[in-house]
Every structure is written in C-alpha cells, then in structure tokens.
C-alpha cells in the first residue's frame, strides 16, 4: 500500500537539531553533494510511505538547506525537549491523519519499515506504531540498544535499556531491539504532550513509556533491516561509502 491508494493521510517529519555532542553540525554534513538531513528526507519520500515529508528544525541554516532542496521546513524553538515535541509542533500547524517521526541522522533509512509503520494505521485500533529488529550479539548489556517485549497482538508490553525478558531459559531467548521510528495518529500525538511524565519514563529515560503508562498501546512491527545512525565521524564515513555503492549499483 502506498500513499496514493490509502484513505488516510500520512506526513513524515524529520526532526533536525543543529547541536550534537559527538558530531556537531552533522545534519549539514556533506553526503555526495547534499546535506545529510536532505538525503534523509529524500530517502523517506522515496519510500512511498508518505504523502509529504517535512523537516522540523531549530536552525535557520538547516531550514534554508532543506527548502533549497524542495522540502517544507518548520523553524521550532531550540529549547524544545525532544524530537517528538518538534513533530507535534508540525502537527499543530498541519492537518494530516498520521505523523511519523523519522530520525534525521539516518540517511540509510529502511523504506520498507517506514511503509509498514504507515500501513499499520489502516487498522483503526492502532494509535501508535514503531519498529523492531533482532537484537545483535553483544548488545544485551548496551543501554543504548533499547529492548522490548510484545503481547499476542504485537503491541508493546514494555521497553527497557536492560535485557528483557531475562533469559532464565536461554533456548527460548530471542530478544528484540527497538528502532526509533514512531507513527502517531494526530490526536494521539497531541494527547501525549498533555500527559505528565511518569516515573518509569524518567528512570529509563525512554519517552515511549509515557504512552504505555497512560494506557496508549503501541503496535510493534518488524523492520526490514537494522538502523544505521550517524553519531561519529566513523559512522559518517561508513554512510558515505554505502551511498557511493548504491549510486554505483544504480548506474550499472
């Protein structure tokens, strides 16, 4: 199912902050002649998952670069606490049925995964949706690899930076890693901003736990491939090499 044959509208939003502790200014890093954030937005649009892709940023420079590439951009307050809040600012100014929060530093985006998130909202019961991928060896103790467990309907039971479920019976152990793509119905996204933060959210530092705590179910879908974020210069070089390979394969 693509945007053209759905009976509901889906906007992809790329939150893009200029500040980055490990790689300052990475959203404007050059990837084959285009800024990283533009490559991410274009990859998201080419997935066919969205009616439109927009960027929410705290930087005039990012806004100018995005608009030069033909994408709509919204300038948001630099003090906003999260990408989710930036996406909600876009939702306040537009009127789509569903909004998908796309990580701005993942230009090698999983287009199939984005389509699965967008298509999940064909089910009227789905209020939020996200992605999972098998946890890789060695990530059991990595707190940056967020783990999750689901119920019989593939709705999330819990997310944690600790290993869950605890592998008491290891032969049954198939841990899942959460990938940080979120889809929201517009009303659900705006509702979330009015809900108070809860203790488990603060303890784990995982904002999606606020939704679970307040009874909002999150449908969890399998990703087609793992996420590849750009947090360091090494990551940036890896992405440059991969994009160069893809361009070369497309030309041959």
C-alpha positions in Angstrom: 0.0 0.0 0.0 1.4 3.4 -1.0 0.3 6.9 -0.2 -1.6 7.1 -3.4 -4.1 4.3 -2.6 -4.7 4.9 1.2 -7.8 6.6 2.5 -5.9 8.5 5.2 -3.0 10.9 5.0 0.5 10.4 6.4 3.2 13.0 6.8 6.8 12.1 7.6 8.5 14.6 9.9 12.3 14.7 10.3 13.3 16.5 13.5 16.8 18.0 12.9 18.7 19.8 15.6 22.0 21.7 14.7 23.6 20.8 18.1 25.2 17.4 18.5 27.6 16.5 21.3 29.6 13.8 19.4 29.4 15.3 15.9 28.5 19.0 15.8 26.6 20.2 12.8 26.1 16.6 11.5 22.7 17.4 9.9 24.6 19.6 7.3 27.5 17.1 6.8 28.1 16.5 3.1 26.9 13.2 1.6 27.7 13.2 -2.1 27.0 16.9 -2.6 23.9 17.1 -0.4 23.4 17.7 3.4 22.8 14.6 5.5 19.3 15.9 6.5 18.3 16.4 2.9 19.4 12.8 2.0 17.4 11.5 4.9 14.3 13.4 3.9 14.6 12.4 0.2 15.1 8.7 1.2 12.0 8.9 3.4 10.0 10.4 0.5 11.2 7.8 -2.0 10.0 5.1 0.3 6.4 5.8 -0.9 5.2 5.7 2.7 4.2 9.4 2.9 2.0 12.0 1.2 4.7 14.5 2.1 7.9 14.7 4.1 8.7 17.8 6.2 11.6 18.9 8.4 11.3 20.4 11.9 14.4 22.2 12.9 15.9 24.7 15.4 18.3 26.1 12.8 17.9 28.7 10.1 20.8 27.1 8.2 19.1 23.7 8.2 15.8 25.3 7.2 17.5 27.0 4.2 19.2 23.8 3.1 16.0 21.8 3.3 13.9 24.4 1.4 16.6 24.7 -1.3 16.2 21.0 -1.9 12.4 21.4 -2.3 11.2 20.3 1.1 8.9 22.2 3.5 10.6 23.1 6.8 9.3 24.5 10.1 11.5 26.5 12.4 10.9 25.3 16.0 12.1 26.6 19.4 15.6 25.4 20.2 14.6 24.7 23.8 12.0 22.0 22.9 13.0 18.9 24.8 12.6 16.2 22.1 12.1 15.3 18.5 8.6 14.2 19.4 7.7 17.7 20.6 9.1 19.1 17.3 6.9 16.7 15.4 3.9 17.8 17.5 4.6 21.4 16.5 4.3 20.4 12.9 1.0 18.6 13.7 -0.4 21.7 15.3 0.3 23.6 12.0 -0.9 20.9 9.6 -3.8 18.5 9.5 -2.8 15.0 8.4 -4.3 11.9 10.0 -1.0 10.3 10.9 2.5 11.7 11.6 5.7 9.6 11.5 8.8 10.7 13.4 11.9 9.9 11.3 15.4 10.1 12.8 17.2 12.9 10.9 20.6 11.2 11.3 19.7 8.0 9.5 20.1 8.6 5.7 20.3 4.9 5.0 16.7 4.7 6.1 14.6 1.5 6.0 12.0 2.4 3.4 10.1 -0.9 3.8 10.0 -0.4 7.6 8.5 3.1 7.0 5.9 1.7 4.8 4.9 -0.9 7.4 4.5 1.8 10.0 2.4 4.0 7.7 0.2 1.0 6.7 -0.4 -0.1 10.3 -2.9 2.8 10.7 -5.3 1.1 8.2 -6.3 -0.7 11.4 -8.5 1.8 13.3 -7.4 0.4 16.6 -3.7 1.5 16.1 -2.9 4.8 17.8 0.9 4.5 17.7 3.3 2.2 15.8 7.0 1.6 15.8 9.7 -0.9 14.6 11.8 -3.7 16.0 14.8 -5.7 14.7 16.6 -8.7 16.3 19.0 -7.7 19.0 22.5 -8.1 17.8 25.1 -10.2 19.8 26.9 -8.1 22.3 24.1 -5.6 22.7 22.4 -7.3 25.6 24.3 -5.1 28.1 24.4 -2.0 25.8 21.9 0.6 27.3 21.8 2.5 24.0 20.2 -0.6 22.4 16.7 -0.4 23.8 15.0 -3.8 24.2 11.2 -4.5 24.1 8.7 -7.2 24.6 5.3 -7.5 23.0 1.9 -9.2 23.6 -0.1 -11.6 21.5 -1.3 -8.7 19.3 2.2 -7.4 18.7 1.5 -4.4 20.9 4.4 -3.4 23.2 4.3 -4.6 26.8 7.5 -2.7 27.9 10.7 -1.1 26.6 13.9 -1.1 28.6 17.6 -0.4 28.4 18.1 -3.6 30.4 17.8 -7.0 28.8 14.1 -8.2 28.7 12.9 -10.8 29.1 15.6 -12.1 31.4 17.0 -15.3 29.7 16.3 -17.8 32.5 15.6 -20.3 29.8 18.0 -19.2 27.1 16.7 -21.6 24.4 13.6 -19.5 24.3 15.5 -16.3 24.1 15.0 -14.1 21.0 15.5 -10.5 22.2 14.2 -7.6 20.2 15.8 -4.2 19.7 13.6 -1.1 19.4 14.2 1.1 16.3 13.4 4.8 17.0 10.7 5.4 14.3 7.3 6.3 15.7 4.0 6.8 14.0 1.1 8.6 15.7 -2.4 9.5 14.9 -2.6 13.2 15.2 -4.9 13.2 18.2 -2.7 10.7 20.0 0.4 12.8 19.4 -1.2 15.9 20.8 -2.7 14.0 23.7 0.8 12.7 24.7 2.1 16.2 25.1 -0.6 16.9 27.7 0.2 13.8 29.7 2.5 14.0 32.7 5.9 12.2 32.6 5.9 9.1 34.7 8.5 7.5 37.0 9.4 4.6 34.6 9.9 7.1 31.8 12.2 9.2 33.9 14.1 6.2 35.3 14.7 4.6 31.9 14.9 7.9 30.0 12.6 6.5 27.4 9.7 8.8 26.4 7.6 6.0 24.8 7.0 4.6 28.3 4.7 7.6 29.0 2.3 6.3 26.3 2.3 2.7 27.8 1.9 4.1 31.4 -1.2 6.1 30.4 -2.8 3.2 28.5 -1.9 4.1 24.9 -1.0 0.9 23.0 2.0 0.9 20.6 1.9 -1.6 17.7 5.3 -3.0 17.1 6.3 -4.1 13.5 9.3 -5.9 12.2 11.8 -3.7 10.4 13.3 -4.9 7.1 16.8 -4.1 8.3 18.7 -2.6 11.2 19.0 1.2 11.6 22.3 3.0 10.8 22.6 6.3 12.6 25.3 8.9 12.2 26.8 9.7 15.6 30.5 9.8 14.9 32.9 10.6 12.0 33.4 6.9 11.6 29.6 6.5 11.1 29.6 9.3 8.6 32.4 7.7 6.5 30.5 4.4 6.6 27.3 6.1 5.3 29.3 7.9 2.6 30.8 4.6 1.4 27.4 2.9 1.4 25.7 5.7 -0.5 28.5 5.6 -3.1 28.0 1.9 -3.5 24.2 2.3 -4.0 24.8 5.1 -6.6 27.3 2.9 -8.4 25.0 -0.1 -8.5 22.1 2.1 -9.7 24.2 3.3 -12.6 25.4 -0.2 -13.7 
